[in-house]
Amino acid sequence: MKKLKLVALALTIVSFSANAQDESSMDTRDELQFGAKIGLNYANVYDSKGEEFDADAKFGMAIGGFISIPIGTYIGVQPEVLYSQKGFRATGKILGLNYDFTRTTSYLDIPLYFALKPSEFITILAGPQFSYLLSKKDVFATTVTTIEQEQEFENDNIRKNTLGASLGVDINIGHLVFGARANWDLQENNGDGTSTTPRYKNQWLQATVGFKF
């Protein structure tokens, strides 16, 4: 009798495990899904006029959410909203003193992706991205002094914002999403309604981990 109970318990456990495994491997490509994500940017700037300009990349935070909207099983759209830190670092010498300059710019990034879903595990993404400048912080440090300057912006003028492009891929494992992106500005913008300066545009790589609901 005890053996029969053990066999019944074992069969129940196996059946439960099989059902759970089937549910976790269900194809959700044609379902509306919401998600949150967090990760890092590796950002720098480039000279859009092609002249010599050297800067070092810096790390920043990226955090936000997304909506996966299916258009059938294999294609869809995926808008995202992210708080995204960019900027660059530069070093040099002035008046005989070595200096370290760091600029951190904080943006609200809104990419609108076209999504190609060849399998339930992989999503290929590409589309435009609008970046709204929220704040800028400069830190200039030498061996004798450190100067910090921070500025916040109100984006009441649409020309204060920058159009860019983004390419990426998501790896979907159950509810987890591992994302990689390559992003760059397409538009020059001075933040005051003109588009002449600065000519140094943002470019950044992004790695995130997310959770789909």
N, C-alpha and C positions, 0 to 999 in steps of 0.2 A: 504493500500500500504506500509506504514511504517512497519507494522507487517510482511509483506511478505519479506521485505528487511532484517529485523532483523533475521527472520528464515533462510533466505539464507546465511546470514553472519555466523550464528551459525553453520549451516551445513558445511560451508567451513572450519571454525576453527576446528570442530570435525574431518573432513576428513583429514586436514593437520596434526593434532595431531596424528591421528591413523597411517598415513603414516610414520611420524617421529619415532613413537614408534616401528613400524615394522622394519624400517631400523636400529634402534639402537639395536634391538634384533636379527639381522640377524646373522646366524652362519658363522663365518669367519675361522673356523678351517682348511679348505682346501685352504686358500689364503696365499700368500707370504706377510709377514708384517715386517715392520721395527719399531724400538722403541728406546726411550731414557729413562733412569731411574736414580734415585738418592736416596740415603738412608744412613744408618749407619751400621758399623760393630761393633760387641762386641767381641773383640779379646783377646786371651791369648796364652800362650805356654804351652806345656807339655813335660815331660821328656821321651824321647823314649826308654831309657834304664831301665825305671821302678824304678829308684832311687828317693829318696825324693827331691822334688823341689816345692817350694811354690811361686806363683806369683798371682797377682790380674789382672783381666781383665780390659781393657780400651776401650773407644769408639774411632772410627775413621770414616772417610768419605768414601763413595763408590759412584762413578758416572761413567756412561758409556752408552753403547748402545747394542742392540741385533737385531738379525734377526731370525724370525720364518719361517722355511722352511718346508712346509707340505710334507708328503709322504702319501697321502690319507687324509681321514678325521680324523682318530683317532690317528695317529702317525706322528712324524716328528723329525727334528733336530733343535736345537736352539743354535748357537754360540753366545757368548757375549764377549765384551771387556770392562774392568772396571779399572779405577784408584781406588786402594783399600788400605786404611791405616790399618795396624795391629800393633802388639806389645804387651806390658804388662807393669804393674806397680809392684814395689816391695818396701817395707818399712822395716826399721830395725834400728839398732843402731851401730855406729862406734865411737870409742874413746870417749864414753859418750854422743855423739850427735845423735839425731834422724835424719834419712835421708829418702828421698823419691827419688826413681829412676824410671824414665819413659823412655821406649824405644818406638819410633814410627818408623815403617818400612813402606815405601811406595812401592807398587807393581803395576805392570800391570798384572792383572789377565785375563786369556783367558780360560774360561770354554767352553767345547763342550758337550752340553746336548743331550741326547735322550729324546724326549718329548712324553708322553702319554696323550692323550686328551679325557678322558671319556665323557666330556660334554663341551659345549661352554664356561662355566664359570670356569672350573678347568683344569689346566695343571700340570702334575706331571713330574718332571725333575730329571735326574741323569746322571752323566758322569765324565770324567777326567777334570782336570784343570791344566793349566800351569801358573806358577807365576814367573814373571820377576822382580827381585829386582831393584828398581830405586834409592832409597836413604834410609839412616838410620840416625835417630837423637836420641841422648842420652842426658837426662837432669838429673844431680845429684844435689840434693838440700839439704842443711842442714840449721839450724837456722843462720849460720854465712856466708855461701857462696853458690853460685850456679854455676855449671860448665855445659856448653853445648858443645856438639861435634856433628857435622853433616858431613856426608859423602855421596857423590853421586857415582853411579856405571855405568859403560858402559858394557852392556851385549853382548860383542863380542864373548864370549865363551858359548856355549849352556849348559855346565855343571854348569854355574853360576845360572841356573834356576831350579825351583823345581816343581816336579810333585805332584799333589794332587787329591782329589776327592771332589765332591759336590753333595748334594741332596737338592731338594727343591720343592716348589709348587707355582704356580701363580694363583691368583684369577682375572678373567677377567670380568670387568664390563664396557661394551661399549668399549671406547678407553683407559680406565684406566686399569692398571695392578698392583696389589698389590702382591709383591713377598717376600718369606721367604726362606732362604738358611741355610744349615749347611755345613761347609767346614773344611777340615783338610789336612795338608801336609802328603804325603806318603813317601817322600824322604828327607833324610838328605843332607844338602849341606852347605859347608863353603863359597861358593861364589868365590872360586879361582881355580875351576877345580877339587877339591877333594870332597869326599862325606863322610868323617869321622866325622867331627864336623861342626857346633854345633849339638848336639843331641836333642836340644830343638826345636820342630816343632810347627808351627803355627796351631791354631784351632780357628775358629770364626763363629759366627752367624751373619746373615745379613738380614736386613729388608729394602725393597725399595718400592718406588712408581714410576710407569712408565707410558708412554703414547705411544700407538701404532698408527702408521700412515697408 
